[in-house]
Amino acid sequence: MNAGHRGGRSGGNAANGRRPDTEPGVCLLAFAFAAMLCSGCDAPEKAAPDSRDTGMPAAVVIAGRVADEALTEISGLARSGHDPRRLWVHNDSGDGAVLHAIDVEGRSRGRLALDDADNVDWEDLAAFVHDGRPYLLVADTGDNEGRREILTLYAVAEPELPDGATVTGTPAWRVDFRYPDGPHDAEAVAVDAPAGAIYVLTKRDVPPVLYRLPLVPPGAEPVTATRVRTLNALPRPRYTDLEVARVTNHWHWQPTAMDLAPDGSFAVVLTYGSVYYFRRQPGQELGEALSGRPLGFGLRRLRNAEALAVAPDGHSLYVGVEARRAPLLRIEF
């Protein structure tokens, strides 16, 4: 949820940071989003990159627009483990415990209503495989006011949903957790299933902080997350960025989503202003991979980008926006 910046925890370090387009070692690729995001652009349209070379071929297309009128604040997005042309999304708080299936052009394909789950402030969605079966992880980790002592992650076996159907399910398990150093707001979560780990990246800390949790908890009691590291590789805001953001409500440096490639070979982090791509070596711990220098792709003209998923083929990303009839973007490598 883009509710602005909560003061206090992150303000003290902000003056030492840099904007994403000036951070050393981060190559930015700016795309022509103005024409893409016009209200009449319903057909897929390719955006031309500028002349700067990132060393990594890429293009951006509008894959479609989200058709379901109930999807007004998409804050979570994940690939399907059953159908490569299907995505799962959910709204921010206020929509109940419901996951929506859409195709890669944004058309509605059904719903999964969850029993024994609450949508206090759902902020991210991750896909993973456990014991040979595809699952979704729903992250109820939003905490705009920094008051929630216990957060919840729901692991849900992905159903083979008949096209257009609404089905009911129950989470296979849940992970209730707390932070070791007090409440944090977090909107970015990824699952490293081979390592048996869930990673949570905070939003309002400068720099953001990465925490680790067990994928399957040892019992029903809340677990305490392990602090892994701060993500110094992500550009920090300057004092002037903070002052401008208080007026424009565009906190372009704050992480809003995170995902891992299906084969674990790279990780991506979405902020309100950019997408950051981190290469990962075989067997490398995710926190270590996120300490490397990323490739960055600027999304400055796209407001309220809050959802991100790596496609099943690992060669493209999908980005969702908190808006009615929002564009569904595909970034191709």
Secondary structure, 3 states (H helix, E strand, C coil): CCCCCCCCCCHHHHHHCCCHHHCCCCCEEEECHHHHCCCCCCCCCEECECCCCCCCCCEEEEEEECCCCCCCCEEEEEECCCCCCEEEEEECCCCCCEEEEEECCCCEEEEEEECCCCCCCCCEEEEEEECCEEEEEEEECCCCCCCCCCEEEEEEECCCCCCCEEEEECCCEEEEEECCCCCCCEEEEEEEHHHCEEEEEECCCCCCEEEEEECCCCCCCCEECEEEEECCCCCCCCHHHHHHHHHHCCCCCCEEEEEECCCCCEEEEEECCEEEEEECCCCCCHHHHCCCCCEEEECCCCCCEEEEEECCCCCEEEEEECCCCCEEEEEEC
